[in-house]
Amino acid sequence: MKPIDPSFAQETLSKLKGKKLYIHLETTNGAYASHHDQAFLSAGTFVRNVPLTYINGGIKGDGPYRIGLETEYGYLYAEGLTDWTIDEENRVLFAGHNHEGKLAIAFQLSETPFPK
């Protein structure tokens, strides 16, 4: 993965507009964070292979970045994104890594379902 280039990322998001896509969205602050500090609330999100088509998509911020997608039915929003790549299967993979390099958020778009 490389640091996000917002212009290229926006261009990529614009090309995907109107296509049927599958989304992977995952957030984590560490599944075992509460094992180190019982007062720490461990929270996360995991959504995989939900189909969606968006009518507008944009990337904002100066880094870390946020991406918002407007669909016919509502909105999808992710923030804290720092890195990205387009892989060999043409999937667009965004990630947010914390100051220790640990994954905090994954936001991925694909024209084919992600592996289960």
N, C-alpha and C positions, 0 to 999 in steps of 0.2 A: 504494500500500500504506500501511497505517496500523500503528502499534505494536499488538502483540497485546493484546487484552482477554481475559484468561484465562477469565473467566466466560462470555462470549459464544462463545469458541472451544470451550469444553467443551460448551456447549449445542449447537453445530453438530456436533461430533464425536458426541454422543449421538444426534442425529437421523440420522446416516449409519450408525449401528450396524446390522448385519444386511443392508445393501444390497450388491449386487455393485458394486464400485468398481474403478477403474483408478488405479494409483499412479505417480507420477513422484517419484523420489528422486535427488538429485544433490548431491554435495559437491565442493568444489574449494578449493584454497589458491592457485590461480593456475596455469594451465596452463604458463606460462612462468617460474614462480618460480625454477626451477633455472638459467635463463639469466642471472639477476642474481647468483646465489650457487650455485656448483657444489656446495657442501657441503649445500645444502638439498634434502631429499627431497620431491619433489612427489608428492602422493597425492590420489586422488579416487575418486568412485563415480558411476555413471550407471545408473539403472534406469528404464525407461519402459514404460508400458502393460501392466504385470503386473497381472492381475486378482486381486482379493482381497476377501474379506468378513471383517469383524472382529466379534468377539463382545463386545469391551470396548475402549474407547479413552479415553485421558485425557491431560490436559496438566498438567504440574507445573513448579514452580520459581517464582522471583521475577523472572525475566528476566535473561539469555536463558532461553527456555523449552525444555522437552523434551516430546515427544509419544511415547507408546507405544501400539501397537495389538496386541491379543491376537487371534490367529486360531485356527482349529481346529487348525492344524499347528504353530504357533509364534508368534513375536513379531517385530514391526517397531518400531524405535526410532530417533528422530531428536532431536538436541539442538543448541542454539545458535540457536534460532529467535527472531527479534526482531519480525518484521512479518507482516502477512497481509491478505488481501482475499478476497472472494467475487466472482468476475468475472461478466460478463454471460451466460456460459454455465453459471452456477451451479457452477463449479469452485471448490474451496476451495484457495487458494494460500498456503502459508506460506513464509517465507524467513528466512534469517539473514544479516545484513550485519555486516561487521567495523567497526572504529572508523574506517576510511576510507570506509565506505559501499559497499564491494565485496561482492558475493555470495559467501557461504561455503557455504550450504546452501539447497536448494530441496526442499520436501516438499509435494506436491500430490495432491489427491484429486478424482476426477471420476467421474460416473456414465456417461460416454461416453469412448471412447478419446481420448487426446491426439493432436494431429497428429504425423505421423512426421517 
